[in-house]
Amino acid sequence: MPGARLNADLWINEYISGYDVYAHGLTRILAQKKTAFQEMCIAEAGSQGKALILDGKWQSCTRDEFLYHEPLVHPACVCHGGPQRVLVLGGGEGAAVREVLKWNTVRRAVMVDIDGEVVEACREHLPEMHQGAFEDPRTDVVIGDALDYLDHSENDWDIIISDLSDPIEEGPSFKLFTKEYYQTCRRALKADGLLVVQAGSVAPNEMHLHVRLRKTLQAVFAHTASYSSAVPTYAAPWSYILAGGRSIDERPDPAAVDRLLAEKTTGAFRMFDGRTLLGLLQPGKHLRDAIAAETRIYTQSDPPKFFGKGVSGGSPDAGA
């Protein structure tokens, strides 16, 4: 690579498709372990700060995680108007709960993650992400299975945030992107509650996962909306689906949203405000057309499978 200087000797090569690889250079491993559920790595990642990597898939990093977590949480909270009880499924870094707690209406935030070793490693090594959210008196952390927890909930939650790792076949989450799972979420929500799902890349060559998840959610909820955020370290625009029994305003008034945020939150946002929300909720025509044409619904017998796991290796200069 003429003119290029590589400052890392260890690389996480994440396979985006059969033809595309995103290589993240790591400078220091802070924690690495094969847990009972997945392969975990927390590392210093050069220009990206610290990163959490699960099963070779980049989860988030301190440099740009706000571009993922603020859109994950706040559109649902704005749509609701004043959530009091919020359930986060997954979210081991604690960043999703951090965002939930910015709403002064929230009385209880529960985070359910299946992998306690990942949660503890994030608590120790990623304070920049959780920012003390685990210690907030409104927060309860439950180490357990999301479905088991939901089975004991009925009409309990204003908002459920499904912040699960990608549905690779070897991982712990791939069956939690299905119609049956979303039906369980619906039972756990209050009548006017909302579910938000992280729904994969919407790059044109990868957006089939999002499109089918949207169709799956439409089979369960009366109202759904797609949106996405540009997160540079994901190498693609990353998407979300908002779903519920209440109407979702896809053309919100930015000034009204800003007034709501000023009244009911701490206001500690880096990318999110009323103008941003209006932009997020305008997906491109190609995505809208694909959703309209899709017929497949994900079920427990036919769940989604995410492409590939990542691998680590030495510097490209060394022939790895």
GUFI-606504 format. One line per 2 residues: number of its first residue (from 1); for each residue x, y, z of C-alpha. Coordinates in steps of 0.1 Angstrom, whole numbers, always signed. Layout:
N
NUM = X Y Z; ... $
***
This chain:
320
1 = +0 +0 +0; +21 +29 -12 $
3 = +19 +60 +10; +0 +42 +37 $
5 = +13 +37 +73; -3 +9 +93 $
7 = -1 +13 +130; -16 -20 +141 $
9 = -2 -56 +141; -35 -73 +150 $
11 = -66 -70 +129; -102 -81 +132 $
13 = -114 -90 +97; -152 -88 +97 $
15 = -168 -105 +67; -195 -82 +55 $
17 = -205 -103 +25; -188 -130 +3 $
19 = -168 -103 -13; -164 -76 +13 $
21 = -142 -75 +44; -139 -46 +70 $
23 = -106 -48 +88; -103 -31 +122 $
25 = -68 -26 +135; -64 -34 +172 $
27 = -35 -20 +194; -42 -37 +227 $
29 = -64 -65 +240; -81 -56 +273 $
31 = -102 -87 +278; -107 -118 +257 $
33 = -126 -150 +265; -148 -177 +251 $
35 = -178 -175 +274; -206 -201 +276 $
37 = -224 -182 +248; -199 -165 +225 $
39 = -164 -153 +219; -158 -119 +236 $
41 = -131 -94 +230; -127 -59 +243 $
43 = -98 -40 +227; -82 -7 +221 $
45 = -89 +0 +184; -65 +27 +174 $
47 = -85 +57 +160; -118 +42 +172 $
49 = -111 +41 +209; -122 +10 +228 $
51 = -143 -16 +211; -165 -46 +220 $
53 = -164 -75 +196; -186 -106 +199 $
55 = -182 -137 +178; -159 -117 +156 $
57 = -186 -91 +149; -179 -55 +158 $
59 = -206 -44 +183; -197 -8 +192 $
61 = -167 +15 +200; -163 +45 +221 $
63 = -156 +68 +191; -190 +65 +173 $
65 = -213 +44 +195; -235 +75 +201 $
67 = -245 +73 +165; -260 +39 +172 $
69 = -273 +42 +208; -290 +76 +206 $
71 = -312 +65 +176; -318 +31 +192 $
73 = -334 +47 +223; -348 +81 +217 $
75 = -372 +78 +187; -393 +54 +207 $
77 = -392 +76 +238; -402 +106 +218 $
79 = -431 +87 +202; -442 +75 +236 $
81 = -438 +110 +252; -429 +100 +287 $
83 = -419 +64 +293; -417 +52 +329 $
85 = -408 +15 +326; -383 +5 +299 $
87 = -369 -30 +292; -336 -34 +274 $
89 = -329 -69 +260; -292 -73 +254 $
91 = -271 -41 +255; -242 -55 +275 $
93 = -221 -23 +272; -247 -4 +293 $
95 = -249 +24 +267; -286 +17 +258 $
97 = -295 +20 +295; -274 +51 +297 $
99 = -295 +67 +270; -328 +55 +286 $
101 = -319 +71 +319; -316 +105 +302 $
103 = -354 +106 +304; -364 +120 +337 $
105 = -398 +102 +334; -382 +68 +337 $
107 = -387 +52 +370; -374 +17 +362 $
109 = -350 +5 +336; -342 -33 +334 $
111 = -314 -47 +312; -316 -84 +305 $
113 = -284 -99 +290; -277 -136 +287 $
115 = -240 -133 +292; -229 -121 +326 $
117 = -192 -124 +317; -197 -99 +289 $
119 = -216 -75 +311; -189 -76 +338 $
121 = -161 -71 +313; -180 -41 +299 $
123 = -186 -27 +334; -148 -29 +341 $
125 = -133 -19 +307; -159 +3 +291 $
127 = -169 +30 +316; -169 +55 +287 $
129 = -200 +37 +274; -221 +29 +305 $
131 = -211 +61 +323; -223 +48 +356 $
133 = -257 +35 +343; -253 +2 +361 $
135 = -251 +20 +394; -282 +42 +389 $
137 = -309 +33 +414; -334 +31 +386 $
139 = -314 +3 +369; -318 -34 +374 $
141 = -294 -58 +356; -307 -93 +351 $
143 = -284 -120 +338; -306 -144 +319 $
145 = -325 -154 +288; -346 -126 +272 $
147 = -375 -150 +263; -376 -164 +299 $
149 = -378 -129 +313; -405 -119 +288 $
151 = -426 -150 +296; -431 -135 +331 $
153 = -441 -101 +318; -475 -90 +306 $
155 = -486 -55 +299; -457 -43 +320 $
157 = -435 -21 +298; -439 +12 +281 $
159 = -409 +5 +258; -389 -26 +250 $
161 = -356 -21 +233; -343 -53 +215 $
163 = -306 -45 +214; -295 -81 +205 $
165 = -263 -92 +189; -265 -101 +152 $
167 = -284 -134 +144; -255 -156 +134 $
169 = -263 -192 +136; -236 -200 +161 $
171 = -245 -171 +184; -271 -168 +212 $
173 = -296 -144 +194; -306 -157 +160 $
175 = -340 -171 +172; -349 -138 +188 $
177 = -356 -122 +154; -388 -141 +147 $
179 = -425 -137 +147; -429 -158 +179 $
181 = -404 -136 +197; -422 -104 +187 $
183 = -455 -118 +198; -440 -124 +232 $
185 = -427 -88 +232; -462 -76 +223 $
187 = -477 -94 +253; -451 -79 +276 $
189 = -459 -43 +264; -486 -21 +277 $
191 = -515 -15 +253; -499 +17 +240 $
193 = -463 +4 +244; -435 +4 +218 $
195 = -409 -20 +206; -377 -10 +189 $
197 = -354 -35 +172; -319 -31 +159 $
199 = -325 -45 +124; -292 -48 +106 $
201 = -275 -31 +77; -296 -14 +50 $
203 = -268 -13 +25; -284 -23 -8 $
205 = -266 -57 -9; -276 -65 +27 $
207 = -309 -50 +34; -329 -82 +30 $
209 = -326 -88 +68; -342 -55 +76 $
211 = -369 -58 +49; -379 -93 +62 $
213 = -378 -81 +99; -401 -52 +90 $
215 = -425 -76 +73; -423 -99 +103 $
217 = -431 -71 +127; -460 -59 +105 $
219 = -475 -94 +111; -475 -87 +148 $
221 = -480 -49 +153; -505 -25 +139 $
223 = -479 +3 +133; -443 +0 +122 $
225 = -416 +24 +109; -381 +19 +95 $
227 = -352 +42 +101; -314 +41 +100 $
229 = -283 +59 +112; -248 +62 +96 $
231 = -223 +45 +119; -189 +45 +103 $
233 = -174 +15 +120; -203 -7 +109 $
235 = -193 +0 +72; -229 +5 +63 $
237 = -260 +25 +74; -275 +6 +104 $
239 = -312 +2 +108; -339 +0 +134 $
241 = -376 -8 +133; -401 +9 +156 $
243 = -433 -10 +162; -464 -8 +185 $
245 = -501 -4 +188; -501 +34 +187 $
247 = -496 +55 +156; -461 +65 +148 $
249 = -456 +100 +134; -430 +97 +106 $
251 = -430 +135 +100; -426 +149 +135 $
253 = -424 +186 +140; -387 +193 +150 $
255 = -396 +222 +172; -422 +201 +191 $
257 = -397 +173 +196; -371 +198 +209 $
259 = -396 +212 +234; -404 +176 +246 $
261 = -367 +168 +250; -361 +201 +269 $
263 = -389 +193 +293; -383 +156 +299 $
265 = -346 +148 +294; -312 +159 +306 $
267 = -305 +172 +271; -271 +155 +270 $
269 = -273 +145 +233; -246 +144 +208 $
271 = -265 +137 +176; -302 +136 +185 $
273 = -327 +164 +183; -360 +171 +166 $
275 = -344 +179 +132; -323 +147 +134 $
277 = -354 +126 +142; -373 +140 +112 $
279 = -344 +130 +89; -340 +96 +105 $
281 = -376 +87 +97; -373 +92 +59 $
283 = -360 +60 +44; -350 +59 +8 $
285 = -374 +49 -19; -354 +17 -27 $
287 = -359 +5 +9; -396 +14 +10 $
289 = -402 -4 -23; -383 -35 -11 $
291 = -405 -36 +21; -437 -33 +0 $
293 = -426 -62 -22; -414 -86 +5 $
295 = -434 -116 +15; -411 -137 +38 $
297 = -417 -137 +75; -391 -150 +99 $
299 = -403 -177 +123; -388 -201 +148 $
301 = -387 -228 +121; -373 -203 +95 $
303 = -352 -177 +114; -327 -153 +98 $
305 = -290 -161 +96; -265 -133 +95 $
307 = -234 -136 +73; -203 -151 +88 $
309 = -181 -146 +118; -150 -124 +119 $
311 = -115 -136 +125; -84 -120 +139 $
313 = -50 -120 +124; -17 -102 +120 $
315 = -8 -72 +100; -16 -73 +63 $
317 = +21 -65 +57; +29 -99 +73 $
319 = +8 -117 +48; -21 -126 +72 $
***
